[in-house]
Amino acid sequence: MPTPGEFGAEDLQKLVDEAKAQLNEWANAETKASQEKAFRAFGRNEGLYTLMKLVALDTNGNGKISEKEVAKYEEHGKVLVDSYLGYFTSDGVVIALVLSIIYPLTFDATGDGLTWDGDGINLDAEQSLDLLASICLHISTAGSFCTLTYLASMYTQLSFHLPTLPAQLMYIRYIQSYMPVLVTIKNWSLIFAAAAYVFKALSTQAWFGLFSLLTVLGTLTPVLHVFNYGVPFVINPFLLKQAKEMTKCGVRLQSV
């Protein structure tokens, strides 16, 4: 029996049961619509990763957490926490690098043709393209700052505000639905940064600036390939099959 304040088999059982219920709702949904609804509810692929890690704590798949499995809980739980901390760090570095490039560019816009006197806007083609570049840069900068602030804040809370593993796992369950939103904001920040480069190139290099469209292509291609092809057609079908097995009682689970 755990002493007061310890995390015992009953606590772990509740955590695993909640995760398995959400995983089961997705894996064994009767319709595509209900499956997608369940997928969104737990945070899409980022949330799915968390659920499968938690369900895998029931290593023999019998639906009951044993004291032996509780003993392994700390090791597996720390792996999950370290995965989130690693994600916060790596994505934070990427966003910080993007900001170091695009943020100084937001001050390059001259704003020629724009006034506060209410006489209207009178812009030629070059000024219009400069304005579009500036708008894209500001959108990209706002998205980057938003993502970086969330990542830094969640890293701080997970590392220094939550002293116990149960508290950290509770927090991960709380934030798992945020992850796909942050990934989307990050990707759009990169796309808008590339679009700003195109508008700026067109304003300064005329038709020769059309070659800058290669920058947008270079940004969109991996995003579409990884998230619009790799995830729905390669990763998710495999995980769906694995999730169906994980939600069957009595199936011994491989480590995930």
C-alpha positions as CSV (number, residue, x, y, z in Angstrom):
1,M,0.0,0.0,0.0
2,P,1.3,3.5,-0.8
3,T,1.9,5.9,2.0
4,P,0.0,9.2,2.0
5,G,1.3,11.4,-0.8
6,E,2.6,8.5,-2.9
7,F,1.3,7.5,-6.3
8,G,-0.1,4.0,-6.0
9,A,-1.7,1.4,-8.2
10,E,-5.2,3.0,-7.8
11,D,-4.0,6.4,-9.0
12,L,-2.1,4.9,-11.9
13,Q,-5.2,2.8,-12.8
14,K,-7.3,5.9,-13.0
15,L,-4.8,7.7,-15.2
16,V,-4.5,4.7,-17.6
17,D,-8.3,4.1,-17.6
18,E,-9.0,7.7,-18.6
19,A,-6.4,7.5,-21.4
20,K,-7.7,4.2,-22.6
21,A,-11.2,5.5,-22.7
22,Q,-10.2,8.4,-25.0
23,L,-8.1,6.1,-27.1
24,N,-10.9,3.6,-27.5
25,E,-13.3,6.3,-28.5
26,W,-11.0,7.2,-31.4
27,A,-9.8,3.7,-32.4
28,N,-13.2,2.0,-32.4
29,A,-15.4,4.9,-33.6
30,E,-18.2,3.7,-35.9
31,T,-18.0,6.7,-38.3
32,K,-15.3,8.9,-39.7
33,A,-17.1,11.9,-38.3
34,S,-17.1,10.6,-34.7
35,Q,-13.5,9.4,-35.1
36,E,-12.4,12.9,-36.2
37,K,-14.3,14.4,-33.3
38,A,-12.5,12.2,-30.8
39,F,-9.2,12.9,-32.6
40,R,-9.6,16.6,-32.2
41,A,-10.8,16.3,-28.6
42,F,-7.6,14.8,-27.3
43,G,-5.3,17.0,-29.3
44,R,-4.7,15.1,-32.6
45,N,-1.3,13.4,-33.1
46,E,0.4,15.2,-30.2
47,G,-2.4,14.1,-27.8
48,L,-2.4,10.6,-29.4
49,Y,1.3,10.2,-28.5
50,T,0.5,11.0,-24.9
51,L,-2.5,8.6,-24.7
52,M,-0.6,5.7,-26.2
53,K,2.3,6.3,-23.8
54,L,-0.1,6.3,-20.8
55,V,-2.0,3.2,-22.0
56,A,1.3,1.4,-22.5
57,L,1.9,1.6,-18.7
58,D,-0.5,-1.4,-18.5
59,T,2.3,-3.6,-20.0
60,N,0.4,-6.9,-19.9
61,G,-2.8,-5.3,-21.3
62,N,-5.1,-7.0,-18.8
63,G,-6.7,-3.7,-17.8
64,K,-5.4,-3.9,-14.2
65,I,-2.4,-2.1,-12.9
66,S,-0.1,-4.3,-10.8
67,E,2.4,-3.2,-8.2
68,K,5.1,-4.3,-10.6
69,E,3.8,-2.0,-13.3
70,V,3.6,0.8,-10.7
71,A,7.3,0.2,-10.1
72,K,8.0,0.8,-13.8
73,Y,5.7,3.8,-13.9
74,E,8.3,6.3,-12.9
75,E,10.7,5.3,-15.6
76,H,8.0,5.4,-18.4
77,G,6.5,8.6,-17.0
78,K,9.8,10.4,-17.1
79,V,10.3,9.4,-20.7
80,L,7.0,11.1,-21.5
81,V,7.9,14.2,-19.6
82,D,11.3,14.4,-21.2
83,S,9.7,14.1,-24.7
84,Y,7.6,17.2,-24.0
85,L,10.5,19.1,-22.6
86,G,12.6,18.1,-25.6
87,Y,9.8,19.3,-27.9
88,F,9.5,22.7,-26.1
89,T,13.3,23.1,-26.4
90,S,13.7,22.1,-30.1
91,D,10.7,24.1,-31.4
92,G,11.7,27.0,-29.2
93,V,15.1,27.1,-30.9
94,V,13.5,27.0,-34.4
95,I,11.1,29.8,-33.6
96,A,13.9,31.9,-32.0
97,L,16.0,31.4,-35.2
98,V,13.0,32.5,-37.4
99,L,12.5,35.6,-35.2
100,S,16.2,36.5,-35.4
101,I,15.8,36.7,-39.2
102,I,12.3,38.2,-39.7
103,Y,12.0,40.6,-36.7
104,P,14.6,43.1,-37.9
105,L,12.9,43.2,-41.3
106,T,9.7,44.5,-39.8
107,F,11.5,47.9,-39.3
108,D,12.6,48.1,-43.0
109,A,9.2,49.1,-44.2
110,T,9.2,52.8,-45.0
111,G,5.4,53.3,-45.2
112,D,5.7,55.8,-48.1
113,G,2.2,56.8,-49.2
114,L,0.6,56.1,-45.8
115,T,-0.5,59.0,-43.6
116,W,-2.6,59.7,-40.5
117,D,-4.3,62.8,-42.0
118,G,-7.3,60.9,-43.3
119,D,-6.7,61.8,-47.0
120,G,-6.8,58.2,-48.0
121,I,-4.1,55.8,-49.3
122,N,-2.3,56.5,-52.5
123,L,0.1,53.7,-53.3
124,D,1.8,52.6,-56.5
125,A,2.6,49.0,-57.3
126,E,6.0,49.0,-55.5
127,Q,4.6,50.5,-52.4
128,S,1.7,48.1,-52.4
129,L,4.0,45.1,-52.6
130,D,6.1,46.6,-49.8
131,L,3.0,47.0,-47.7
132,L,2.0,43.3,-48.3
133,A,5.5,42.2,-47.4
134,S,5.3,44.2,-44.2
135,I,1.9,42.8,-43.3
136,C,3.1,39.2,-43.8
137,L,6.2,39.9,-41.7
138,H,4.1,41.2,-38.9
139,I,1.8,38.2,-39.0
140,S,4.8,35.9,-39.0
141,T,6.4,37.8,-36.1
142,A,3.2,37.7,-34.1
143,G,2.7,34.0,-34.6
144,S,6.4,33.3,-33.7
145,F,6.2,35.4,-30.5
146,C,2.9,33.7,-29.6
147,T,4.4,30.2,-30.1
148,L,7.7,31.0,-28.4
149,T,5.9,32.5,-25.3
150,Y,3.7,29.4,-25.0
151,L,6.6,27.0,-25.3
152,A,8.8,28.9,-22.8
153,S,5.9,29.2,-20.3
154,M,5.0,25.5,-20.6
155,Y,8.7,24.5,-20.3
156,T,9.0,26.6,-17.1
157,Q,5.8,25.2,-15.6
158,L,6.6,21.6,-16.4
159,S,10.2,21.9,-15.2
160,F,10.0,24.1,-12.1
161,H,6.3,24.5,-11.0
162,L,5.5,20.8,-10.8
163,P,7.8,19.0,-8.4
164,T,6.3,15.5,-8.7
165,L,5.8,13.1,-11.6
166,P,2.0,12.8,-11.0
167,A,1.7,16.5,-11.2
168,Q,3.8,16.6,-14.4
169,L,1.6,14.0,-16.0
170,M,-1.5,15.8,-14.9
171,Y,-0.1,18.9,-16.6
172,I,0.7,17.0,-19.8
173,R,-2.8,15.7,-20.0
174,Y,-4.0,19.3,-19.6
175,I,-1.8,20.8,-22.3
176,Q,-1.8,18.0,-24.9
177,S,-4.7,19.6,-26.8
178,Y,-2.6,22.8,-27.2
179,M,0.1,21.1,-29.2
180,P,-1.5,20.9,-32.6
181,V,-2.5,24.5,-32.4
182,L,1.1,25.5,-31.7
183,V,2.4,23.4,-34.5
184,T,-0.2,25.1,-36.9
185,I,0.8,28.6,-35.7
186,K,4.5,27.8,-36.2
187,N,3.9,26.4,-39.7
188,W,1.8,29.4,-40.8
189,S,4.5,31.8,-39.3
190,L,7.1,30.1,-41.6
191,I,4.7,30.4,-44.6
192,F,3.9,34.1,-44.0
193,A,7.7,34.8,-43.7
194,A,8.3,33.1,-47.1
195,A,5.4,35.1,-48.6
196,A,6.9,38.4,-47.2
197,Y,10.1,37.5,-49.0
198,V,8.1,37.1,-52.3
199,F,6.4,40.4,-52.0
200,K,9.6,42.2,-51.1
201,A,11.4,40.6,-54.1
202,L,8.7,41.6,-56.5
203,S,8.8,45.2,-55.2
204,T,12.6,45.5,-55.7
205,Q,13.3,43.2,-58.6
206,A,10.1,43.5,-60.7
207,W,9.4,40.3,-62.8
208,F,12.8,38.8,-61.8
209,G,11.3,38.6,-58.2
210,L,9.0,35.8,-59.4
211,F,11.9,33.5,-58.8
212,S,11.3,34.1,-55.1
213,L,8.2,31.9,-55.4
214,L,10.7,29.0,-55.0
215,T,11.0,30.1,-51.4
216,V,7.3,29.6,-50.8
217,L,7.4,26.3,-52.7
218,G,10.4,25.3,-50.5
219,T,8.3,26.1,-47.4
220,L,5.0,24.6,-48.5
221,T,6.3,21.4,-49.9
222,P,7.6,19.9,-46.6
223,V,4.6,21.2,-44.7
224,L,2.2,19.6,-47.1
225,H,4.3,16.4,-47.5
226,V,4.7,15.8,-43.7
227,F,1.4,17.0,-42.4
228,N,-1.1,16.6,-45.3
229,Y,0.3,13.3,-46.6
230,G,2.6,11.6,-44.1
231,V,0.3,12.1,-41.1
232,P,-3.1,11.1,-42.5
233,F,-1.9,8.4,-45.0
234,V,1.1,6.8,-43.4
235,I,1.4,7.5,-39.7
236,N,-2.3,7.6,-38.6
237,P,-3.4,4.3,-40.3
238,F,-0.5,2.5,-38.5
239,L,-1.3,4.2,-35.1
240,L,-5.0,3.4,-35.6
241,K,-4.2,-0.3,-36.0
242,Q,-1.9,-0.2,-33.0
243,A,-4.5,1.7,-30.9
244,K,-7.2,-1.0,-31.6
245,E,-4.8,-3.6,-30.2
246,M,-4.0,-1.5,-27.2
247,T,-7.6,-1.0,-26.2
248,K,-8.3,-4.8,-26.3
249,C,-8.2,-6.3,-22.8
250,G,-5.6,-9.1,-22.4
251,V,-3.3,-8.0,-25.3
252,R,0.3,-7.8,-24.1
253,L,1.7,-4.4,-25.2
254,Q,5.0,-3.6,-26.7
255,S,6.7,-0.5,-25.4
256,V,5.7,2.6,-27.3
